Amino acid sequence: MKYDDLFRLDGKTALITGSSKGIGRAIAEAMAAQGAQVVISSRKAEACEQTAEEIEAEGGRAVAIPCNISHKEQLQALVAGARRAFGRIDILVCNAAVNPYYGPMAGLSDDAYEKTMGANVRSNLWLCNMVIPEMAERKDGAVIIVSSVAGLKGSDKIGVYALSKAADMQLARNLAVEWGRSNVRVNCLAPSIIKTDMAKALWDNPETYRHAVATYALGRIGEVSEVAGAAVFLAAPAGRFITGQTIVIDGGATIFGGM
């Protein structure tokens, strides 16, 4: 292999959920920059179309297909639309997720539980089961599930979200075992606090920010490009011997022992 091709994705099609903003958008932009054709998807059509247009303005190839991941029929339409647009799906990034409840598990309603686990785990399984078989037929494919460091730690405030993200890590391991002989690789990314609009309350206020990064070995939160880089690595030839793993992207937060 030529080492200058290690991170290239030329000729590949990447379907990325939750990709009109934040981490998902950064992954789409990074993969497009490495030559992939990208399918932009989130609930709002206008946001998807704007993102796709901006990627194409930079010289990439993109198509917008809005989708609510909680509805199976919409996921089926998303996959069908991606195939119509680009013929095949080589890379699947399950990034979209929800976190509707903040508080102790004792106060968790059945509805919030079902919504969280349905969107964050079941929808990923649905999508993988729709896409992986075609990858297996070609003996080539990469799936990336965006989990979270919340799935590695206990929490008294985002417990059900953490539960769903831990389940995503196991989902990746299970699928990696099931489909590995067909050369389909399935991995997770586990970011900590990343500078996105969703986490703005944690980084926009200087005092809150200092508290947030107190246990980060690098002393700062992450940028969306730093998560996107790991996604490109896992999708590209550079990551072709990695499967069933969770790559933690947390600036050293989970290993920091304090002073």
KAKACOR-V330024 format. One record per pair of residues at least 24 apart in sequence whose C-alpha atoms are under 6 Angstrom apart, sorted by the first residue. I is the first residue (numbers start at 1). GAP is how many residues later the second one is. Records with the same first field share a line. If there is no record, write none. Layout:
BEGIN
I: GAP, GAP
END
This chain:
BEGIN
6: 231, 232
7: 229
8: 26
9: 25, 26, 27
10: 25, 26
11: 25
12: 24, 78
13: 24, 25, 76, 77
14: 24, 77, 78
15: 24, 77
16: 77
17: 24, 77, 78, 79
18: 24, 77, 78
20: 27, 28, 31
22: 174
23: 201
26: 198, 199, 202
27: 201
32: 28
37: 24, 25
38: 24
39: 24, 25
40: 24
41: 24, 25
42: 24, 25
43: 24, 25
69: 54
70: 49
90: 51
91: 50, 51, 52
92: 51
93: 50, 51, 52
94: 51
95: 51
99: 62
102: 55, 56
103: 54
104: 52, 53
117: 47
120: 44
121: 47
136: 46
139: 43, 44
140: 43, 44
141: 43
142: 42, 43, 44, 93
143: 43
144: 42, 43, 44
145: 43
146: 42, 43
147: 42, 43
148: 42, 43
149: 41, 42, 43
172: 72
173: 71
176: 67, 68
185: 58
186: 57, 58
187: 56, 57, 58, 59
188: 58
189: 57, 58
190: 57, 58, 59
191: 57, 58, 59
192: 58
193: 28
194: 27, 28, 29
195: 28
215: 38, 41
216: 35, 36, 37
217: 34, 35, 39
218: 33
END
